[in-house]
Amino acid sequence: MKFLRIWLAALLLLLLTSAFISGCGEKIAIPEPIGLFSISAYLSAGTFAIDDPRQVVEVQGGLFVIHGDSLSRRNLGFGLSEGAPAVVGVGNLISLCGDDDLGLVFVYDEIASRVLWYNSTDLTPIGSTDVPDVQTAVSLATCPTGIEQVPSAETFLYLADPDSGVVHRYAFDEVSGLSPYGILSRSNGEGARFVHIPAGMIRDSEDSLLVCDMDPNRNWVIRFFCEPDLADTTQNDDDQDPLRGRAARFRTLDCEPQPAAAFVLGDAPGCDESDWVGGISDVLGEFALPRAVAVDGSGSIYVSDSGNNRIQIFEDGEFALSFIITAEETSIPISLAAVDRIVSPSLTHYGAYIFSVSAEENIVRKYISFEEYQRLNPGTPPPPQ
């Protein structure tokens, strides 16, 4: 696994450094490991002050940030991108997502109950659609799986609406805008197809949708097939559940039927347990209110474990790494973005950078992987964290 390689390389570098400086002043302490991995597998690379930050996403190598009534595109140093003036005065923007395939950025304006979309290169406004059925949208995500069910549509846009207890699904095309197309999930039930308090969402590397459930009795990240379930019908004409999403497994366990632990990340019942109750936990691989989720190009999943002020990373559905933001309660990470760096045509540093939003502090934090740090600073030991 890539983090094992990072850890071993980092450990070797630190040991060599320690040997060279022995007797010449204070040594750099080797970080205390968590499991196989160091808490410093990611290094702090600074913070960036910005008024009222809400969310950050990565689209086509650029960082997009909503802050108050503004949307801006920034580079990895957090400077404004040339040729992409910030969009200002757009009501109350509370969520956004990008679509690399379409080259678009979608934002939700809570005041107008409206979704707007912009060109991701220069932030040219392209269109908007009112979504009056949405009470609030704390997270947006696109996923094209199943879009062939809607002629001429280009993708589905999902809106996590905890006030309604629903994850809405809209079909999107640039001519007609957004049209309702059922829901992904509802809150009034048990099992993997229900999300009680939907929060952060992201499309993963297999074109499934990851959804955070912040219900304190769950604390999960649930995986869904995006394709609307045409077979999910009842005899009730008022039933709103047809076209829901189906739960997708993170892993297959050696029992049938598959329990909650097969479909979610976090503390979930396993074999010989039939309930769907989790709980708040500070154990590695488990959560206290998972609020946001991001993925990199290798498929690794990054989860904002907001109740524990930490970011946790999973590979192939299994826990790989955890690191603390800070011990301060104001540092709760409410939004994440993972950014890859292409080193050469045959080498990519996946998850080279992680950005997290700490809204109460009005800052965005930046982290760099050991792998990327060593590429930029050959032969230089990492700074103490």
PAFI-266434 format. One record per residue (C-alpha): residue in one letter; x, y, z. Coordinates in steps of 0.001 Angstrom, whole numbers, plus 500000, padded with zeros to 6 digits. Layout:
REM PAFI-266434
AXYZ...
***
This chain:
REM PAFI-266434
M500000500000500000K501181503480499243F501114504668502875L503301501759503931R505861502845501342I505596506438502580W506043505356506184L509054503152505508A510738505835503408A510035508466506056L511331506253508837L514554505540506932L515055509245506244L514524510164509887L516868507460511131L519607508575508750T519106512189509756S519270511286513433A522551509416512878F524161512372511113I523190514956513731S523934512833516807G525729514999519352C525112518204517371G522100519687519122E518475518657519464K517436515634517435I514284515452515388A512011513020517201I510653510078515255P506851510439515210E504889508023517346P503353505432515017I499669504545514892G499419500949513755L501761500590510781F501654504273510011S503030507488511415I500782510295512566S503068512473510454A502588510610507180Y501103513998506275L502922517168507284S501306520502507979A502091522856505097G500505525990506493T497153527711506875F495352530290504811A493090532911506342I489827533558504527D486584535098505742D483733532670506440P485011529579504579R482347526941503962Q483660524236501638V486601523426499378V486747521045496391E489285520130493722V488299520252490052Q490766519695487197G493719520566489427G492247523807490791L490893524533494273F487434526023494521V486318527638497757I482986529083498812H483151531710501522G480000533607502456D478515534976499265S481626534303497153L483116531554494987S486789531621494032R489253529433492146R492723529201493702N496036527487493072L497747525115495498G499487528071497115F496003529445497648G496462532462495417L493628533449493094S493894531749489708E494765534087486857G491881534639484454A489256533440486959P487913536440488888A486009535538492039V482227535399491869V480764537641494596G477352538649495869V475581535335495247G473324535146498307N474386532550500887L476508529794499354I476740526771501632S477824523858499404L479565523116496118C480923520298493995G482811519980490732D482475517742487701D485778517046485946D484059515420482967L481837518430482271G484302521092483424L481680522627485716V481386523783489317F477951523622490985V477031525756494024Y473912525901496178D472494529270497272E470407528731500401I468672532107500277A467254531614496780S466999527797497082R468863527644493792V471706525693492209L474057527656489949W476845526318487754Y480003527896486400N482772527062483963S485581525565486045T488328527291484022D487324530936484349L484183530886486567T481979532170483753P478336531787484908I476478529318482710G473072528628484249S470905528076487305T467780526195488399D465524526800491407V465104523724493625P462101524587495864D461745520998497145V465135521295498851Q465057522758502363T468842522990502532A471738521320500738V474776520825502957S476634518870500275L476505518359496500A477920515582494323T477629514487490703C477641510929489383P476730509902485802T475991506235486519G472557505387485144I472164508653483259E471150506718480131Q467731506430481796V467207510130481040P467591510979477325S469872513986476660A470932514320480320E474686514535481069T474934513601484759F472978513341487988L473375515976490699Y472791514841494289L471883517201497137A472193516127500802D469225517696502622P469273516816506352D466295519070507110S464136517022504743G465872513765505625V466490513095501934V469319512904499423H467717514407496318R468625513391492776Y468348515731489775A469135514965486154F471298517667484574D471942518915481073E473356522296480137V470330523242478017S467462522345480354G469295522596483659L468116520420486549S465056518157486604P463976516065489646Y464593512345489204G463658510563492411I465845510321495496L468946508411496489S467898507754500073R465496508648502834S465946508904506610N462917507026507971G464188503460508062E467022501126508963G469524499380506752A472167500596504352R469689502244501964F468714504826504575V470783507867505559H469478509463508739I471432512739508730P473083513135505313A476243515256505246G479322515158502988M479193513272499680I481642512396496911R481743510228493796D484379507548494257S486811505971491792E484297503265490854D481478505711490069S479649504949493288L478496507625495730L479854507930499270V477526509607501782C478335510593505376D475616509823507940M476066512076510988D473376510369513076P475176509830516441N473732506311516479R475351505557513129N478466507650512366W479072505962509046V480135506582505501I477728504581503328R478422503536499749F475686503597497087F475343502488493509C474314505718491803E472172503981489184P468489504620490016D466749501389490998L463933500970488462A462797497792490220D462193499556493541T458436500010493199T455348499485495367Q451621499444494852N451285502843496545D450964505593493929D452215508133496500D455384506177497226Q458395508466496796D461016505750497024P461159504372493451L464485505217491773R466374505085495063G469996504022495098R471104500559496203A473755500047498846A477138498961497486R479634496898499474F482997498146500643R483933494553501403T482441491047501394L482275489307504769D482198485562505345C478515485370506234E475058485815504727P473123487983504663Q475823490652504564P475685492819507727A476053496571508098A479857496327508276A479982495212504629F478380498442503388V479812501177505602L483018502660506983G482941503088510759D481699501174513788A479008498904512355P477538495494513272G479266492491511709C478417488836511176D475784487371513533E474479490872514251S471269491994512576D470853495539513900W471902498751512126V473188500729515091G476663502181515380G477884504853517746I480297507663518488S483864506360518772D487444507586518870V488854504178517872L490941504204514710G488786503453511688E485667504671513481F484093508127513754A482438510757515850L480243512641513378P481824512135509936R481096515411508182A482956515395504858V484578512914502493A487070513171499633V488810510704497309D492059510722495342G492846509238491962S493972505918493455G490628505365495168S491776506188498717I489001507715500833Y489587510658503194V487007511253505937S486626514335508108D486097512800511557S484840516087512933G484021514968516479N487594513745516932N489263516679515122R491036514308512774I491203513074509206Q491114509329508586I492192507596505395F490966504282504004E492340502100501227D490250499343499630G487608499985502281E490042499364505161F491559501810507638A495048502962506652L495965506193508456S494738508822510916F496126512207511838I494958514941514171I494132518438512931T494811520067516328A493563519519519841E491473522704519655E487710522261519313T487605525179516881S489696523168514420I486841520837513455P487408519893509775I484090520522508029S485225520095504404L488017518223502616A489747518190499246A492432515717498121V494732516777495281D496968514493493190R500234515633491578I501427514175488265V505186513773488632S505816512172485233P503764510335482606S504287507139484581L504159508452488152T501448510238490109H501601511172493770Y498045510419494813G496705512540497641A499840514697497544Y497906517496499248I494921517603501545F492998520795502252S490567521081505172V488244523897506199S488078525031509838A485156527442509690E485264528723513266E488889529759512797N488278531249509326I491142529253507858V491879526518505358R494613524088506382K497015522507503922Y498835519187504346I501510517565502203S502350513873502010F505867512680502890E506138511410499335E505487514827497810Y507556516622500471Q510581514483499669R510188515146495958L510159518910496543N512862518838499242P515337516055498336G517704515235501172T515960517595503614P514468516125506790P510846517015507416P510262519756509977P509052518807513490Q505252518786513657
***
